[in-house]
Amino acid sequence: MSNLKKWKTLKSKMVLDNPWCQVRQDEIELPNGKIIDDYFVSIKPDVAMVLPVTSNREIIFVRQYRHAVGEFFLELPAGNFDPTKESAEVAAIREFTEETGYISQEFRKIGTLYDKPSKDTNQIHLFLAEKVSKFGEQKLDITEDIEIVFIPVESVLDKIAQGEISVAGTVAALFLGLKFITSQ
């Protein structure tokens, strides 16, 4: 039996409440009795992420610019959503189609991951999309400029090891998802 105890929240206040970014400041009491009055939590929406696999055993990635670090990254198609307004599966299908112009005949949830639970509130809901096919054109948001990249399933682990695929959520999703792809 574990002796670990949860932290106690004494007070909370929103210090930044913007549609693009929300931050809450908590005053907490640790199990040892120490009080921390400035523990900041980022309130983030959940993410629906798709691991799309073509009939040729290629994974569809999106390459896009990420301003916070000023670099381009290979990622799985994904997007934020509000679970009080739509399901994770509906959001995953929507984001996948909008970002890639592809659809899938087979969608199934394969896991839920926490992004960064030490400071962030959101979860990543991961879906495997199989039998994907071109549906139409991308329907990108104003902040999106996305290139579609196809990578053979057999090359993905090498791309991770070489640092070509380096976004933590995508890497975790791939390690989880490859089990489902390779078991077929």
Secondary structure as GFF3:
##gff-version 3
##sequence-region A 1 184
A	DSSP	beta_strand	8	18	.	.	.	ID=ss1
A	DSSP	beta_strand	21	29	.	.	.	ID=ss2
A	DSSP	beta_strand	35	43	.	.	.	ID=ss3
A	DSSP	beta_strand	46	53	.	.	.	ID=ss4
A	DSSP	beta_strand	58	66	.	.	.	ID=ss5
A	DSSP	beta_strand	71	75	.	.	.	ID=ss6
A	DSSP	beta_strand	78	81	.	.	.	ID=ss7
A	DSSP	alpha_helix	88	100	.	.	.	ID=ss8
A	DSSP	beta_strand	102	114	.	.	.	ID=ss9
A	DSSP	beta_strand	123	134	.	.	.	ID=ss10
A	DSSP	beta_strand	147	152	.	.	.	ID=ss11
A	DSSP	three_ten_helix	153	155	.	.	.	ID=ss12
A	DSSP	alpha_helix	156	161	.	.	.	ID=ss13
A	DSSP	alpha_helix	168	182	.	.	.	ID=ss14
###
